[in-house]
Amino acid sequence: MNLYDEIEVLAGEERVSKLFENEKILIEKINSNCAPSGPYNQEQDEWIVLIRGAAVIELEGEKIALEKGDSFFIAKNRAHKVLKTTDDALWLTVFIK
């Protein structure tokens, strides 16, 4: 799979593709199209990088703007959600189990 392979995503939606998983990590590609999502409060640590586009996430009440190339670490059990994305947002997420 190529990270830049286009996947049709309707406005307001996102598509998640599992790239790899074993007993220690899960890696996903997420294509977002102006899609808010969450809230989440996961049992594992999560590292994200925004490969393309822009997004605003909220982490325990704090708004964080992300642009292409920005990465961010979210420790387990921290409430977060995606408030908005551009129509071409592309994420790579790594969950550490």
C-alpha positions in Angstrom: 0.0 0.0 0.0 1.2 3.5 -0.9 0.3 6.2 1.7 -0.7 8.5 -1.1 -3.1 6.2 -2.9 -6.3 8.1 -3.1 -9.3 6.7 -1.4 -12.7 8.3 -2.0 -14.0 9.9 1.1 -17.2 11.9 1.2 -17.5 15.3 2.9 -17.8 14.9 6.7 -16.4 11.4 6.7 -13.1 9.6 7.2 -11.7 6.2 6.2 -9.3 4.2 8.3 -7.0 1.6 6.8 -4.9 -0.7 8.9 -1.3 -0.8 7.7 0.3 -3.1 10.3 -0.6 -4.7 13.6 1.2 -7.0 16.0 1.1 -7.5 19.8 2.9 -4.2 20.5 1.8 -1.7 17.9 -1.0 -0.8 15.5 -0.4 1.5 12.5 -3.3 3.1 10.6 -3.7 5.5 7.7 -6.6 7.9 8.1 -8.1 9.9 5.2 -10.3 12.7 6.5 -12.6 15.0 4.6 -13.7 17.9 6.9 -14.5 15.2 9.5 -14.8 15.8 13.2 -14.5 12.6 15.2 -14.3 11.4 18.8 -14.3 11.9 21.7 -11.6 9.2 22.3 -10.1 8.0 25.5 -7.9 5.0 24.6 -6.1 2.4 26.6 -2.9 2.8 24.6 -0.5 5.6 23.8 -0.9 7.2 20.3 1.5 9.0 18.1 0.1 10.9 15.1 1.6 12.7 12.2 -0.4 14.8 9.7 1.0 13.8 6.3 -1.2 16.2 4.3 -3.7 19.0 5.0 -4.5 20.7 8.3 -6.5 19.8 11.4 -7.5 21.0 14.8 -7.6 18.5 17.7 -8.8 19.1 21.2 -6.8 17.4 24.0 -8.4 17.7 27.4 -10.0 21.0 26.5 -7.0 22.5 24.8 -7.2 23.2 21.0 -4.2 22.3 19.0 -3.8 23.3 15.3 -1.8 20.9 13.2 -0.4 21.4 9.7 1.3 19.2 7.2 4.3 17.5 8.8 3.2 18.1 12.4 3.3 15.2 14.8 1.8 14.8 18.2 1.9 12.3 21.1 -1.2 11.5 23.1 -0.7 9.5 26.3 -3.2 6.7 27.1 -6.3 7.7 28.9 -6.2 11.3 27.8 -9.5 12.6 26.3 -9.2 13.9 22.8 -11.2 14.5 19.6 -10.7 15.9 16.1 -12.6 19.2 15.8 -12.1 19.8 12.1 -9.9 18.9 9.1 -9.3 20.1 5.6 -10.9 18.1 2.8 -7.6 16.4 2.0 -6.3 15.5 5.5 -4.1 12.4 5.6 -2.9 11.0 9.0 -0.6 8.3 10.0 -1.3 6.9 13.6 0.8 4.6 15.6 -0.9 3.0 18.7 1.6 1.6 21.3 -0.1 -1.3 23.1 
